[in-house]
Amino acid sequence: MLRDTAVIEVYNVSTRFGNHVVHAGLDLEIRRAEIFAIVGGIGSGKSTLLREMILLQRPDSGTIKVFGEDIQSLGEDAALALRQRLGVMFQHGGLFSSLNVLENIGLPLREHTDLGDALIDDIAAFKLALIGLAPETAMQYPAELSGGMLKRASLARALALDPELLFLDEPTSGLDPASASDVDKLVLKLRDLYDLTIVMITHDLDLLWQVTDRVAVLGEGKVQGVGSMEELSHVDNPAVRQFFEGPRGKVGQREHKQPWKTK
Amino acid sequence: MNPPQLTPAAISQPTLHELALSGCWTARGIGTLGQHLDVLPVANNTEIIIDGMRIEALDTAGMCILHRLMQRLRGQGIALSLRGWRPEFTKLLELVSQYSDTPKIKISRRPALEQLGRSVAAILEEIFALLSFVGESAVAVTGILRQPTRLRWRPILHNIYSAGFSALPIIGLLSFLVGVVIAYQVASQLRRYGANIFVVDLVGLSVLREFAPLITAIIVAGRSGSAYAAQIGTMVVTEEIDAMRTIGIPPLDLLVIPKVFALLIALPLLTVYADVLGVFGGMITARAQLGVSYEDFLDRFVNNVDLSDYLIGFGKAPVFAAIITMVGCFQGFRTKGGGDSVGRQATHSVVQAIFLVIVTDALFSVIFSLMGL
């Protein structure tokens, strides 16, 4: 398929919670096989936008198209079929605490396919290894895992059905720098292996510089700027500038001089 | 959007030297082919070409299956070669074979005897843990009795309200109904012997000695015991208990002791209330079914039901109160991990509290009858 076709199109979306306006006519386009990040301050509606894209919440007005389908007019069967093409890694994992890691990863396969149990366990074990978790983790329950392992297990479950579109909610929050840079590599690896489109919410400047192709900065209910980090760093908009100013932003830019980014 | 039409995966052997794959080798396209593939007979040959020209789609699930098949064939000494595979498919194949070298995950099921042993050990461990929790709470209570200023009145009053006052309607209704049912059940028997007036003794003794304390304790265990477990359990999950310890507030002082005192006050009062409504229910039925007037009923009640009967029932209430709070709080503190654990502990707390209440009640009956009361 063409690289430049849009996978997600967001037109003029508005969302309100009571009197609080979250999105006021937001437009966004995410293309095939790109790693796209959504950033923005607290309360800028990043998570709400993500929830709207993954069919957990409806905007008050506007259109969201995923794979060219308007997700608000989907019937139940079509929505289910669409959901099987998405993988979501939640911020706190969202793993089912009554199932062990292997069962968690195999659950989408058990639920949606006719594959045998042994094969499902095989596939789950493969995903586990792919994501870089030790085989011993398979039999553990989510309560026994550390934060970083939880995120990885959750990512493995998101990949269970080989989705075409992967959403990551704060993939590196709460991780130590070493694990966070493992996530950087993992994200790039996954995109190269499966030609995945990856949409993430993150505040991690390293992740933004090293991994993303394009970034959208949200503010005041609209997209304040879209482009590669390089392009954004030359934008004058104050909402965008605040990401590059301050000591953290500067360090991020300096470190970017060592480009091992593979694209 | 309709789910895309799938051409199911298929495999055939057009010539002795070829295996032809076609269709969608994806998680949903394979269907039940996976199970057949493990036992698929392949005409034994020294060399086989796997033709992937007509594979429409291939994902990890399909690749895992094919990889398994290939390993089996190689195991039989057959040399394999690929033909017409798309580059992305071979990439996936390399990936799968790379990771399948990692040690296999053993899914071990424990033997039945070991499982039995483990569950017995778990029960024993829980009993000891409960006893040590009771011990710790007793130490905390004596500490507070020595320094009564440490007692927190606000949570006590709050607990009396939520566990006691709010339970009045349900306990009132149920004990009234129990009184009605007892009188109704004995009515036909007594009428046969013309012993109508004995309904007073039966209702009075059974309600005051047994039913009122028991019904009250069971309802409170269900209402409040589970709430204690859920409240403390949620606080364990959200690390509030740890925070409390760090700040220097003993969780027992703040969470357990006020509940103990509150229920020690509330449950006996609720029992008296249940006594009154239970006897009242019996009284109404006695008049309707047996023609025993209210005056006669109360007259005989005063003369034939001893104060000791009332005190025996009343005296059980504090013991039940201690059981309910101890079990509820104990189960709350035993919560580990996530949300479903809270639910499990709340269930445990109700089951164990009711179990212990009834067992204790039986013990009381034995002791009192030995004492001749």
Interface residues (C-beta under 8 A of the other chain):
Chain A: F67 E69 L74 D77 A78 A81 L82 Q84 S97 S98 L102 L109 H112 T113 D114 L115 G116 L119 D121 D122 I123 A125 F126 K127 L128 A129 L130 P135 A138 M139 Y141 P142 A143 E144 L161 D162 L193 D195
Chain B: M1 N2 P3 P4 T26 A27 R28 I30 G31 T32 G34 Q35 D59 T60 A61 C64 I65 R68 E88 K91 L92 L95 V96 Y99 S100 T102 P103 K104 I105 I107 S108 K336 G337 G338 G339 D340 S341
